[in-house]
Amino acid sequence: MLSTTTAASTQTNRLNTMGFPEQPYPLPAGMHAMPPHLLDIRDDAQIDHDIVHAEPVTDEKNIWFFWTSGYANMHPYTQRNVRAWQRRFSKRGWTTRVLDCDTIRDYLDITDPALFPRAFADGTISGTYAPQHTSDLVRFPLLLRYGGVYADVGLIQIGDLDRLWNETIADPEAPFEVLSYFTGIPDERTLTNYFLAARKNNPLFLRCHKLLLKLWEGQTCTDGMHASPLLKGVPLMGGSFKIEEDGHIINEEEASKLLTDYIIQGQVMSMVMGLVDEEDGWNGPEYIRDHLYGIEFMEGSQLINEFTQWDGRQAFELMSLSVPKAGEAETDEQKRAREVVEGCLAKSFGFKLAHGLILRVYKETLGSLWRKYDGSDNVVGTYAHMLRHGTVYWNQDALPRTLKFPNLEPIKRGPLLREE
């Protein structure tokens, strides 16, 4: 049994063990209450047991997470994220798994050079963001072998994943083969790697996997990968911000290189989506035009940050406010917090809590502050708890729309692994 239960989660458990709770918060427009029979509202310990002791893979309705040291060692707020996936989707046939550096061996042969680079097998991945890059390397192999959804533990799921899956990827009459958030304007090609979904052996992810493995050949970290000739023509990420640390300034150009190295998996996906390889029969621009269900990422997964202009402290303070009790007047700040939460619940398919390199730019994010102040994301009666409640007990009336992708000019013509 995990020993990370806070006072807030204890209160939540009390609701769960008493059965389906009464509605503690006003239901936002565009949402409806989930039918009780579709939810798993057992206490946290029982949910955790099922996550840690997941059933063997029997189909493609898999939800994959990865944390290098295992579920029991995750931060409590990210455990709550994962539990919500289990509560929402297990009764609709989805199996939630959190793998780690040991349990990944139960699903994939980490010594197979067609699956993992040598640094993964040897445990020699290095650098400031080694845990993130370790998890990057399991995403494509898991989806290619088993299918399903890969998500970061920092992703709070809001929208109806099961319905979207059934109406897109799982529908033989639908053209869609990949679900993700799309980060660029329609004439760019960038997917987020914190939410990727496909059936097994997906051709886009297969080529992405091959290219990522090639970049990792002989490497133990991603430093400098942005400059690989195999990625020639793909614009670097960022370019609009600098980093200030201890009186030293990293300019926009250097910060862009750092960001691209950090999210090198995203750069790989951009190249494959922009590749035309006639020898391989691959046309990336046509593939994403015809087969990508790409949700616009700001409204779709970053709306709280857009509301607060990436001010993590402001987001934390708004989410920590108490919801007015019956008969109390709503303050201006409470109104703003309510609009943030209602907007997120009604419009966003998910919300990605930001960590990692972004903390070098913004110093604080909602995720970093929830990590710092344990349990602050789950205090009953706050807007944070309203968000938590809504992601389990409510569902959206509508599915998010996909962006349209015109037939863009290729970034590269020629073999995927040939240097230009």
C-alpha atoms as one frame of an Amber mdcrd trajectory, in Angstrom:
protein
   0.000   0.000   0.000   1.267   3.467  -0.829   1.944   5.857   2.042   1.358
   9.128   0.184  -2.277   9.742   1.103  -2.870  13.333   2.218  -5.647  14.729
   4.358  -7.345  15.932   1.206  -7.285  12.536  -0.471  -8.532  10.950   2.764
 -11.604  13.176   2.515 -12.040  12.116  -1.089 -11.765   8.463  -0.078 -14.495
   9.030   2.496 -16.782  10.164  -0.306 -15.822   7.171  -2.409 -16.393   4.543
   0.267 -19.836   6.023   0.954 -20.778   5.511  -2.689 -21.398   7.962  -5.498
 -21.019  11.481  -3.998 -23.555  14.243  -4.161 -22.744  17.048  -6.571 -20.431
  19.378  -4.573 -19.803  21.901  -7.375 -21.944  23.492 -10.095 -21.826  21.551
 -13.349 -20.330  23.701 -16.137 -22.217  24.242 -19.371 -21.207  21.702 -21.993
 -20.756  18.896 -19.466 -22.868  16.153 -17.959 -22.503  13.872 -14.954 -20.997
  10.465 -15.629 -23.360   7.523 -15.039 -22.263   5.866 -11.779 -21.993   2.405
 -13.326 -19.218   3.644 -15.651 -16.962   4.860 -12.823 -14.619   3.036 -10.480
 -14.996   4.935  -7.200 -13.271   2.467  -4.900 -10.730   3.874  -2.464  -7.238
   4.896  -3.541  -5.520   1.754  -2.245  -7.712  -0.493  -4.391  -7.197   1.694
  -7.452  -3.442   1.703  -6.842  -3.386  -2.078  -6.574  -5.030  -2.443  -9.972
  -2.611   0.037 -11.560   0.470  -1.670 -10.130  -0.849  -5.197 -10.806  -2.386
  -4.588 -14.210  -3.794  -7.462 -16.222  -1.790  -8.817 -19.184  -2.341  -7.107
 -22.517  -5.308  -8.591 -24.381  -6.243  -5.808 -26.826  -5.295  -2.281 -27.868
  -7.208  -0.372 -25.179  -4.051   0.285 -23.187  -3.127   3.463 -21.323   0.648
   3.558 -20.857   2.591   5.696 -18.391   6.241   5.476 -17.384   8.059   6.648
 -14.262  11.662   5.529 -13.906  11.380   4.572 -10.214   7.820   3.237 -10.323
   4.299   4.291  -9.384   4.896   4.108  -5.619   7.620   6.753  -5.951   5.633
   9.192  -8.049   4.637  12.534  -6.562   1.170  12.321  -4.973  -0.403  14.833
  -7.354   0.706  12.780 -10.371  -0.627   9.623  -8.724  -3.968  11.418  -8.538
  -3.688  12.184 -12.249  -3.190   8.514 -13.063  -5.909   7.309 -10.684  -8.399
   9.541 -12.485  -7.625   7.778 -15.792  -8.255   4.444 -14.076 -11.491   5.614
 -12.443 -12.825   7.093 -15.690 -11.930   4.440 -18.228 -11.381   1.020 -16.623
 -15.060   0.078 -16.794 -15.041   0.880 -20.494 -12.364  -1.678 -21.184  -9.151
   0.331 -20.739  -6.189  -0.973 -18.744  -3.948   1.614 -17.092  -0.297   0.700
 -16.529   2.586   2.653 -15.012   5.826   0.989 -16.081   9.310   1.643 -14.741
  12.895   0.701 -15.545  12.302  -2.807 -14.207   8.739  -3.610 -15.298   9.322
  -2.404 -18.858  11.199  -5.711 -19.265   7.903  -7.555 -18.835   6.626  -5.958
 -22.032   9.662  -5.288 -24.231  13.152  -6.720 -24.709  15.321  -3.763 -23.730
  18.413  -5.499 -25.166  16.918  -5.599 -28.667  18.752  -2.909 -30.687  15.697
  -2.606 -32.928  13.744  -1.388 -29.898  16.167   0.527 -27.675  19.541   2.248
 -27.945  22.495   0.801 -26.069  22.351   3.561 -23.448  18.846   2.461 -22.420
  19.831  -1.190 -22.065  23.005  -0.293 -20.154  21.293   2.259 -17.923  23.778
   4.948 -18.978  21.400   7.659 -20.194  22.783  10.871 -18.712  22.139  14.576
 -18.520  19.857  16.849 -16.515  16.757  15.388 -18.127  17.763  11.722 -18.202
  14.445  10.531 -16.678  12.430  12.394 -19.310  14.554  11.051 -22.145  14.366
   7.542 -20.724  10.578   7.747 -20.849  10.722   9.160 -24.393  12.403   5.975
 -25.534   9.617   3.650 -24.364   6.729   5.463 -26.095   7.084   4.322 -29.671
   8.053   0.709 -28.815   5.027   0.285 -26.526   2.596   1.753 -29.039   4.090
  -0.194 -31.934   3.961  -3.512 -30.076   0.663  -3.141 -28.220  -1.223  -0.044
 -29.381  -3.248   2.304 -27.216  -2.419   5.627 -25.590   0.869   6.850 -24.172
   0.533   9.790 -21.771   2.833  11.637 -19.411   1.985  11.257 -15.724   1.581
  15.047 -15.695  -1.371  14.912 -18.106  -4.793  15.378 -16.515  -7.385  13.769
 -18.786 -10.641  15.709 -19.176 -12.390  14.717 -22.412 -13.977  11.413 -23.353
 -11.016   9.336 -24.511 -13.109   6.217 -25.019 -15.622   7.930 -27.289 -12.911
   9.680 -29.304 -11.003   6.404 -29.732 -14.142   4.556 -30.810 -15.144   7.240
 -33.319 -11.686   7.617 -34.858  -8.916   5.042 -34.554 -11.160   2.083 -33.692
 -13.781   2.883 -36.345 -12.940   0.975 -39.549 -14.952   3.527 -41.543 -12.987
   6.505 -40.169  -9.742   7.621 -41.843  -7.929   8.508 -38.631  -4.978   6.463
 -37.380  -3.192   8.809 -34.938  -4.499  10.975 -32.084  -2.373  13.714 -30.552
  -2.189  17.410 -29.794  -0.875  19.543 -32.642   1.368  22.381 -31.478   1.930
  24.384 -34.627  -0.194  26.469 -36.918  -1.607  24.354 -39.758   1.348  25.024
 -42.079   3.743  23.585 -39.501   4.102  19.997 -38.320   4.583  19.417 -34.600
   2.920  16.884 -32.279   3.178  16.792 -28.499   4.771  13.640 -27.157   2.832
  13.816 -23.874  -0.248  12.313 -25.552   0.121   9.860 -28.421  -2.472   7.306
 -29.488  -2.566   4.744 -32.280  -3.179   1.108 -33.021  -0.158  -1.165 -33.024
   2.335  -1.047 -35.904   1.339   2.476 -36.867   3.382   3.555 -39.931   4.012
   7.111 -38.703   5.312   5.990 -35.326   7.329   3.168 -36.906   9.352   5.657
 -38.944   9.610   8.048 -36.008  10.996   5.206 -33.922  13.606   4.318 -36.534
  14.791   7.918 -36.780  14.909   8.413 -33.009  16.968   5.236 -32.614  19.381
   6.447 -35.278  19.881   9.754 -33.460  20.614   7.871 -30.231  23.172   5.604
 -31.889  26.354   5.817 -29.790  24.866   8.553 -27.580  24.058   8.733 -23.874
  22.187  12.049 -23.925  20.392  14.297 -26.405  22.875  17.186 -26.283  23.521
  18.436 -29.797  20.970  16.208 -31.509  19.212  19.297 -32.881  22.134  19.703
 -35.311  21.938  16.199 -36.795  21.956  16.185 -40.619  19.060  13.728 -40.382
  16.896  16.603 -39.105  18.025  19.169 -41.650  15.160  21.430 -42.679  13.075
  21.050 -39.522  12.840  24.453 -37.783  14.216  24.522 -34.254  11.691  24.887
 -31.452  11.232  28.039 -29.432  13.139  31.107 -30.514  10.942  33.571 -28.661
  12.379  33.337 -25.145  15.674  33.553 -23.322  16.807  31.975 -20.065  18.229
  33.928 -17.134  20.096  31.937 -14.486  22.370  33.232 -11.731  23.036  36.448
 -13.600  23.834  34.619 -16.834  21.616  35.044 -19.893  21.126  32.319 -22.491
  19.941  34.111 -25.614  16.997  33.109 -27.790  19.112  31.195 -30.303  20.875
  29.073 -27.689  17.650  28.553 -25.725  16.050  27.285 -28.933  18.811  24.689
 -29.319  18.389  23.596 -25.693  14.628  23.240 -26.112  14.976  21.267 -29.332
  17.475  18.875 -27.729  15.112  18.514 -24.768  12.122  17.658 -27.002  14.101
  15.826 -29.665  11.299  13.282 -30.004   9.035  16.092 -31.206  11.650  17.126
 -33.766  11.741  13.547 -35.019   7.971  13.488 -35.504   8.131  16.770 -37.410
  10.698  15.341 -39.815   8.733  12.161 -40.486   5.527  14.131 -41.050   7.414
  16.266 -43.568   9.224  13.416 -45.315   8.545  12.038 -48.795  10.491   8.799
 -49.217   9.527   7.221 -52.531  11.789   4.210 -51.969   9.842   3.423 -48.802
   6.437   4.403 -50.179   6.053   7.077 -47.498   4.463  10.502 -47.960   4.311
  12.312 -44.621   2.329  15.387 -45.737  -0.341  13.174 -47.283  -0.400  10.892
 -44.249  -1.120  13.657 -41.747  -3.608  15.254 -44.132  -5.582  12.023 -44.341
  -4.953  10.167 -41.070  -4.045  12.571 -38.218  -6.643  13.655 -35.681  -4.717
  16.616 -34.322  -6.255  18.622 -31.470  -5.086  22.236 -31.186  -2.792  22.105
 -28.190  -3.306  25.466 -26.451  -7.047  25.180 -25.913  -6.814  21.407 -25.971
  -4.165  20.915 -23.276  -2.726  24.226 -22.020  -5.761  26.409 -21.332  -4.943
  27.238 -17.698  -1.538  28.488 -18.818  -3.145  30.536 -21.577  -5.581  32.094
 -19.084  -2.721  33.056 -16.761  -0.106  33.803 -19.454   2.143  31.050 -18.068
   2.280  32.677 -14.634   2.542  29.571 -12.464   2.203  31.419  -9.175  -0.973
  33.128 -10.367  -2.429  29.819 -11.551  -1.573  28.193  -8.212  -3.176  30.986
  -6.184  -6.341  30.958  -8.276  -6.678  27.191  -8.004  -6.103  27.358  -4.242
  -9.024  29.733  -3.670 -12.132  28.358  -1.985 -15.337  28.058  -3.973 -18.032
  30.329  -2.433 -20.380  28.542  -0.083 -24.122  28.744  -0.579 -25.292  32.309
  -0.019 -21.799  33.824  -0.276 -21.080  36.447  -2.917 -18.441  35.538  -5.475
 -15.361  37.776  -5.403 -13.625  38.956  -8.557 -10.783  36.509  -7.950 -13.182
  33.628  -7.365 -14.988  34.538 -10.580 -11.710  34.409 -12.459 -10.760  31.073
 -10.895 -14.170  29.648 -11.751 -13.857  30.812 -15.355 -10.442  29.168 -15.585
 -11.686  25.831 -14.241 -14.981  25.843 -16.118 -13.198  26.786 -19.328 -10.685
  23.993 -18.874 -13.323  21.390 -18.030 -15.694  22.336 -20.848 -13.232  23.136
 -23.658  -9.996  21.213 -23.089  -9.454  17.550 -23.859  -6.744  17.484 -21.184
  -4.383  19.658 -19.190  -0.634  19.076 -19.219   1.140  20.141 -16.046   4.444
  21.648 -17.134   7.802  20.673 -15.627  11.294  20.096 -16.962  13.178  22.672
 -19.010  10.284  25.118 -18.898  11.165  25.812 -15.248  14.389  27.416 -16.453
  12.247  29.944 -18.315   9.268  30.559 -16.010  10.828  29.405 -12.696   7.434
  28.274 -11.347   4.533  26.406 -12.919   1.279  25.094 -11.517   2.783  21.613
 -11.604   5.968  22.597  -9.785   3.956  24.336  -7.061   1.593  21.403  -6.617
   4.713  19.303  -6.208   6.167  21.743  -3.674   2.961  22.085  -1.628   1.884
  18.485  -1.238  -1.888  18.023  -1.293  -2.643  21.570  -2.446  -4.156  20.213
  -5.664  -6.780  18.239  -3.766  -8.100  20.381  -0.905 -11.860  19.889  -0.791
 -13.769  23.086  -1.515 -11.089  24.719  -3.673 -11.079  25.293  -7.410  -8.249
  22.776  -7.698 -10.499  20.156  -6.144 -13.340  21.227  -8.429 -11.027  20.448
 -11.350 -10.106  17.095  -9.802 -13.761  16.270  -9.182 -14.761  17.231 -12.705
 -12.133  15.040 -14.343 -13.631  11.973 -12.666 -17.351  12.573 -12.243 -18.172
  14.750 -15.274 -17.869  14.283 -18.998 -17.960  16.649 -21.949 -20.976  16.724
 -24.243 -18.864  17.166 -27.388 -15.598  15.806 -28.726 -12.731  18.141 -29.620
 -12.395  18.929 -33.300  -9.363  18.043 -35.351  -7.428  20.680 -37.207  -7.314
  20.427 -40.973  -3.934  19.786 -42.570  -3.352  20.980 -46.119  -1.039  19.061
 -48.422   2.137  20.841 -47.335   5.422  20.953 -49.174   7.834  18.262 -47.952
  10.699  19.118 -45.629  12.814  16.376 -47.161  12.703  14.101 -50.192  14.680
  10.903 -49.955  15.367   8.021 -47.553  14.567   8.644 -43.897  18.019   7.697
 -42.621  20.096   9.254 -45.378  21.935  12.409 -44.364  21.353  15.493 -46.484
